[in-house]
Amino acid sequence: MASKFLDKFLGSGKKAKAEAEEYQELDLSEFEEGFKDEPTGTFIRIAELSGLDIMPELKKQIYGGNILMIDVSPAKKDKMVFDRAIKDLKQVVGDVHGDIAMIKEDQVIVTPRGVRIDRQKLK
């Protein structure tokens, strides 16, 4: 029964393979060439919160106008470190008039001024 459910839900491997063959890899190099000389004001940075020692760099990135996607799973092992880090991030977000939200159980997104996080999922 479980096998039938999984096949129905996921589809058979043959069909998925056929559909995958219909897709074509996109060469984005011609588009990237056009943006090469344009200045970049904002980056999306990926970080891992393993302790409080990374907080100065995270704060610097937020004050610099970058968006952070932070894996907080290592810090969740120590509730005091996690709570302190989130408190510090919220303070910085308040300073820059940005936004902060948990997007998954172990991920936090932090945005600078002018960027808001929509808490409703697109359907």
The 8 nearest C-alpha neighbors of each residue, nearest first, counted from 0:
[[1, 3, 2, 4, 5, 6, 7, 8],
 [2, 0, 4, 3, 5, 6, 7, 8],
 [1, 3, 5, 0, 4, 6, 7, 8],
 [4, 2, 6, 0, 1, 5, 7, 8],
 [3, 5, 1, 7, 2, 6, 8, 0],
 [6, 4, 8, 2, 7, 3, 9, 1],
 [7, 5, 10, 3, 9, 4, 8, 11],
 [6, 8, 4, 10, 5, 9, 3, 11],
 [9, 7, 5, 6, 10, 4, 3, 11],
 [10, 8, 6, 5, 7, 11, 4, 12],
 [11, 9, 6, 7, 8, 12, 15, 14],
 [10, 12, 13, 6, 14, 15, 9, 7],
 [11, 13, 15, 14, 16, 10, 9, 6],
 [14, 12, 16, 11, 15, 17, 10, 18],
 [13, 15, 17, 16, 12, 11, 18, 10],
 [16, 14, 18, 12, 17, 13, 19, 11],
 [15, 17, 19, 13, 14, 18, 12, 20],
 [16, 18, 14, 20, 19, 15, 13, 21],
 [19, 17, 15, 21, 20, 16, 14, 22],
 [20, 18, 16, 21, 17, 22, 15, 14],
 [19, 21, 17, 18, 22, 16, 23, 15],
 [22, 20, 18, 19, 23, 17, 16, 24],
 [23, 21, 20, 19, 24, 18, 25, 17],
 [22, 24, 25, 21, 20, 19, 26, 18],
 [25, 23, 26, 22, 27, 21, 20, 19],
 [26, 24, 27, 23, 28, 22, 29, 30],
 [25, 27, 28, 24, 29, 30, 23, 31],
 [28, 26, 30, 29, 25, 31, 32, 24],
 [27, 29, 31, 30, 26, 32, 33, 25],
 [28, 30, 32, 27, 31, 33, 26, 34],
 [31, 29, 27, 28, 32, 33, 34, 26],
 [30, 32, 28, 34, 33, 29, 27, 35],
 [33, 31, 35, 29, 30, 34, 28, 36],
 [32, 34, 31, 30, 35, 29, 36, 37],
 [35, 33, 37, 31, 32, 36, 30, 38],
 [34, 36, 32, 37, 33, 31, 38, 30],
 [37, 35, 34, 38, 33, 32, 39, 31],
 [38, 36, 34, 35, 39, 33, 40, 32],
 [39, 37, 40, 36, 35, 34, 41, 42],
 [38, 40, 41, 37, 42, 36, 34, 35],
 [41, 39, 38, 42, 64, 65, 63, 37],
 [42, 40, 65, 39, 64, 43, 66, 63],
 [41, 43, 65, 44, 66, 40, 39, 64],
 [42, 44, 66, 67, 65, 45, 41, 68],
 [43, 45, 67, 42, 66, 68, 46, 65],
 [46, 44, 68, 67, 69, 43, 47, 70],
 [47, 45, 69, 68, 70, 44, 48, 67],
 [48, 46, 70, 69, 49, 71, 45, 73],
 [47, 49, 71, 50, 74, 70, 73, 69],
 [48, 50, 73, 74, 47, 71, 51, 53],
 [51, 49, 52, 48, 74, 53, 80, 73],
 [50, 52, 54, 53, 84, 80, 49, 48],
 [51, 53, 50, 54, 55, 49, 56, 48],
 [54, 52, 51, 56, 55, 50, 57, 48],
 [53, 55, 57, 51, 56, 52, 58, 84],
 [56, 54, 58, 57, 53, 59, 52, 51],
 [57, 55, 59, 58, 54, 53, 60, 52],
 [58, 56, 54, 60, 59, 55, 61, 53],
 [57, 59, 61, 55, 60, 56, 54, 62],
 [58, 60, 56, 62, 57, 61, 63, 55],
 [59, 61, 63, 57, 58, 65, 62, 56],
 [62, 60, 58, 63, 64, 65, 59, 111],
 [61, 63, 59, 64, 60, 58, 95, 111],
 [64, 62, 60, 61, 65, 59, 111, 41],
 [65, 63, 111, 61, 62, 41, 60, 66],
 [64, 66, 41, 42, 61, 60, 63, 43],
 [65, 67, 43, 110, 109, 44, 42, 111],
 [68, 66, 44, 109, 108, 43, 45, 69],
 [67, 69, 108, 45, 107, 46, 44, 109],
 [68, 70, 46, 107, 47, 106, 71, 45],
 [69, 71, 47, 106, 72, 105, 48, 46],
 [70, 72, 48, 105, 74, 73, 106, 69],
 [71, 73, 105, 75, 74, 70, 76, 48],
 [74, 72, 49, 75, 71, 76, 48, 47],
 [75, 73, 49, 81, 76, 71, 72, 77],
 [74, 76, 72, 77, 81, 73, 78, 71],
 [75, 77, 74, 73, 78, 72, 81, 80],
 [78, 76, 75, 80, 79, 74, 81, 73],
 [79, 77, 81, 80, 75, 82, 76, 74],
 [78, 80, 82, 81, 77, 83, 84, 75],
 [81, 79, 83, 77, 78, 82, 84, 74],
 [80, 82, 78, 74, 84, 79, 83, 75],
 [83, 81, 79, 85, 84, 80, 78, 86],
 [84, 82, 86, 80, 81, 85, 79, 87],
 [85, 83, 87, 81, 86, 82, 80, 88],
 [84, 86, 88, 82, 87, 83, 89, 81],
 [85, 87, 83, 89, 84, 88, 82, 90],
 [88, 86, 90, 84, 85, 89, 83, 91],
 [89, 87, 85, 91, 90, 86, 92, 84],
 [90, 88, 92, 86, 87, 91, 85, 93],
 [89, 91, 93, 87, 88, 92, 94, 86],
 [90, 92, 94, 88, 93, 89, 95, 87],
 [93, 91, 97, 89, 95, 94, 90, 96],
 [92, 94, 96, 90, 91, 95, 89, 97],
 [93, 95, 91, 92, 96, 90, 97, 62],
 [94, 96, 92, 97, 93, 112, 111, 91],
 [97, 95, 93, 112, 94, 92, 111, 98],
 [98, 96, 111, 112, 92, 110, 95, 114],
 [97, 99, 110, 115, 109, 92, 116, 111],
 [98, 100, 109, 108, 110, 92, 89, 107],
 [101, 99, 108, 107, 102, 109, 98, 116],
 [100, 102, 107, 103, 106, 108, 104, 99],
 [103, 101, 106, 107, 100, 108, 104, 105],
 [104, 102, 106, 105, 101, 107, 100, 70],
 [103, 105, 106, 101, 102, 72, 107, 71],
 [104, 106, 72, 71, 103, 70, 107, 101],
 [107, 105, 70, 103, 69, 102, 71, 101],
 [106, 108, 101, 69, 100, 102, 68, 109],
 [107, 109, 68, 100, 67, 99, 69, 101],
 [110, 108, 99, 67, 66, 98, 107, 68],
 [109, 111, 66, 98, 97, 114, 99, 67],
 [112, 110, 97, 64, 61, 114, 95, 65],
 [113, 111, 97, 96, 95, 114, 110, 64],
 [112, 114, 111, 115, 97, 96, 110, 98],
 [115, 113, 112, 110, 111, 97, 116, 98],
 [116, 114, 98, 117, 113, 97, 110, 112],
 [115, 117, 118, 98, 114, 100, 99, 110],
 [118, 116, 119, 115, 120, 100, 121, 114],
 [117, 119, 116, 120, 100, 102, 115, 121],
 [120, 118, 117, 121, 116, 122, 102, 100],
 [119, 121, 122, 118, 117, 102, 116, 103],
 [122, 120, 119, 117, 118, 116, 102, 115],
 [121, 120, 119, 118, 117, 102, 116, 103]]
